[in-house]
């Protein structure tokens, strides 16, 4: 299993009291949290319940006392990438950890094992929803939202899109050529573990292999 180091500053008051590092190694993924002022390690938690076949190659969501990570190890990148067949299948899992109120240690708050993210999850700070692209065991993709407090799936909308419509010069191609091109390219709406953008007002933008999706109807900003 490869090693990955992904850093985020976060904290309940200033927003940078802590620094979190995801260390994906041969003994599993550890969520290490440091005091950003003196560099002392205040927590080192084994993520994904210690499953050594799970890890994360993406930056986490971190704010307040919370850190949210998504399992990405095993994601199948295009054949042109350096990924090899030795990497297992992408597993489900999004998990939340909280730093203890006394600033010492951390604990897992929830672990949703039923969702699988093919994008870097983003969170609406006001909506308290975690936005991402979910892919099921059949390869069907959907826009999804998790509740920050519980980790429960609160929204899932299948992405029903015409894959031929985004092929280069699609209107000039025969159906046979379209099929051949799509077979070579693969799913053009693959989110490729890229970060989406939630605008806070009900629109979510997500980059894909051949373009950008604009998804309406995301959880809107909560009015004070």
C-alpha positions in Angstrom: 0.0 0.0 0.0 1.4 3.4 -0.9 1.9 6.2 1.5 0.1 9.5 1.3 0.3 12.7 3.4 -2.5 15.2 3.2 -2.6 18.2 5.5 -5.3 20.5 6.7 -5.4 23.2 9.3 -8.5 23.5 11.5 -9.7 24.5 14.9 -12.8 25.6 16.9 -11.8 29.2 17.5 -9.1 30.5 15.1 -9.4 27.8 12.5 -5.8 26.8 12.7 -5.2 25.4 16.2 -4.7 21.9 14.8 -3.0 20.3 11.8 -4.2 17.0 10.6 -2.2 14.6 8.5 -3.5 11.4 6.9 -0.8 8.8 6.8 -1.8 5.9 4.6 0.8 3.1 5.2 1.2 -0.6 5.2 -0.3 -0.9 8.7 -3.5 1.0 7.8 -4.4 4.7 7.6 -3.7 6.8 10.7 -5.3 10.2 11.2 -2.6 12.2 13.0 -3.5 15.5 14.6 -0.9 18.0 15.9 -1.0 21.2 17.9 -0.1 23.7 15.3 1.6 26.0 17.8 4.1 23.6 19.3 4.0 20.7 16.9 3.1 18.1 19.5 1.1 15.1 18.4 -2.3 15.2 20.3 -4.0 12.3 18.6 -3.2 9.3 16.3 -6.3 7.3 15.4 -6.5 4.3 13.1 -9.1 5.1 10.4 -11.5 2.8 8.6 -11.5 0.4 11.7 -8.0 -0.7 10.8 -8.7 -2.1 7.4 -5.3 -2.2 5.7 -7.0 -2.4 2.3 -8.5 1.1 2.8 -6.7 4.4 2.7 -7.2 7.9 1.5 -5.4 9.8 -1.3 -7.5 12.9 -0.9 -7.4 15.9 1.5 -9.9 15.6 4.3 -12.7 18.0 5.3 -11.5 19.7 8.5 -13.2 22.5 10.5 -14.1 23.2 14.1 -13.1 20.1 16.1 -14.0 17.7 13.2 -12.1 15.9 10.5 -14.0 13.9 7.8 -12.1 11.4 5.5 -13.2 9.3 2.5 -11.8 6.0 1.5 -10.1 6.3 -1.9 -7.5 3.5 -2.0 -8.3 1.2 -4.9 -9.9 3.8 -7.1 -9.4 2.8 -10.8 -7.8 5.6 -12.6 -7.4 5.6 -16.4 -5.0 3.2 -17.9 -2.6 6.0 -18.7 -2.0 6.6 -15.0 0.8 4.9 -12.9 -1.8 2.8 -11.0 -1.3 -0.9 -11.3 -3.5 -4.0 -11.1 -2.1 -4.7 -7.7 -4.4 -2.1 -6.2 -7.6 -3.7 -5.0 -11.2 -2.5 -5.6 -12.3 0.8 -4.2 -14.1 0.2 -0.9 -16.9 2.1 0.7 -16.4 4.4 3.6 -16.6 8.0 4.8 -15.6 8.6 8.5 -15.8 11.5 10.9 -13.4 12.1 13.8 -13.6 14.8 16.5 -10.8 16.2 18.6 -11.8 15.9 22.3 -12.9 19.2 23.9 -9.8 19.3 26.1 -7.6 19.3 23.0 -6.1 15.9 23.8 -6.9 12.8 21.8 -9.7 12.2 19.3 -12.5 9.7 18.7 -14.5 8.3 15.8 -18.0 9.9 15.7 -19.4 7.9 12.8 -18.3 5.6 9.9 -20.7 5.2 7.0 -19.8 2.0 5.2 -22.6 2.1 2.7 -21.3 5.0 0.5 -18.4 5.1 -1.9 -17.0 8.4 -3.1 -15.5 8.9 -6.5 -14.8 12.6 -5.8 -13.3 14.7 -3.0 -16.2 15.3 -0.6 -17.0 18.9 0.2 -19.1 20.3 3.0 -21.5 23.3 3.2 -20.6 24.8 6.5 -24.0 26.3 6.9 -26.0 23.5 5.4 -24.1 20.8 7.5 -24.2 18.5 4.5 -21.3 16.6 2.9 -21.5 16.7 -0.9 -19.9 14.1 -3.2 -20.4 11.7 -6.1 -21.3 8.2 -5.1 -20.7 5.1 -7.2 -22.5 1.8 -6.4 -21.2 -1.8 -7.0 -22.7 -1.6 -10.6 -20.8 1.5 -11.5 -23.9 3.7 -11.4 -23.1 7.2 -10.2 -25.2 9.5 -8.2 -25.0 12.9 -6.5 -25.2 12.3 -2.8 -25.3 14.1 0.6 -24.4 12.9 4.1 -25.7 14.6 7.2 -22.6 16.0 9.1 -24.0 15.2 12.5 -25.1 11.6 12.0 -23.2 10.4 8.8 -26.5 9.2 7.4 -27.2 9.4 3.7 -29.9 12.1 3.3 -29.9 12.6 -0.4 -29.1 10.4 -3.5 -30.0 11.3 -7.1 -28.9 9.1 -9.9 -27.0 11.0 -12.6 -29.1 10.1 -15.7 -27.0 11.6 -18.5 -26.4 10.7 -22.1 -22.7 9.7 -22.3 -22.6 10.2 -26.1 -23.6 13.9 -25.8 -20.2 15.0 -24.5 -18.0 13.1 -27.0 -15.9 15.4 -29.1 -17.7 16.2 -32.4 -20.5 13.9 -31.3 -23.0 15.2 -33.9 -20.6 14.3 -36.7 -20.0 10.7 -35.6 -21.8 7.6 -36.6 -23.3 5.5 -33.8 -20.6 2.9 -34.4 -17.9 5.4 -34.0 -19.6 6.8 -30.9 -19.7 3.4 -29.3 -16.0 2.7 -30.2 -14.9 6.1 -28.7 -16.9 5.6 -25.5 -15.4 2.1 -25.1 -12.0 3.6 -25.4 -12.6 6.6 -23.1 -14.8 4.9 -20.5 -17.4 6.8 -18.4 -17.1 10.5 -19.5 -18.8 11.5 -16.2 -16.2 9.8 -14.0 -15.4 12.3 -11.2 -11.8 11.0 -11.1 -11.5 11.8 -7.4 -11.5 15.5 -8.2 -12.9 18.1 -5.8 -16.4 19.5 -6.3 -17.6 23.0 -5.4 -20.8 23.7 -3.4 -21.9 27.3 -3.8 -24.0 27.4 -0.6 -27.2 28.2 -2.5 -28.2 24.9 -3.9 -25.8 24.3 -6.8 -23.0 21.8 -6.8 -20.3 21.8 -9.5 -18.2 18.7 -10.2 -15.4 18.2 -12.6 -15.4 14.9 -14.6 -13.3 13.2 -17.2 -14.8 15.2 -20.1 -16.3 18.3 -18.5 -18.1 19.9 -15.5 -21.4 18.8 -14.1 -23.8 21.4 -12.7 -26.2 19.8 -10.2 -29.1 21.8 -9.0 -31.2 21.1 -5.9 -28.3 20.6 -3.4 -29.1 21.5 0.2 -29.5 25.3 0.4 -27.9 27.6 2.9 -29.8 27.6 6.2 -31.2 31.0 7.0 -30.4 32.4 10.4 
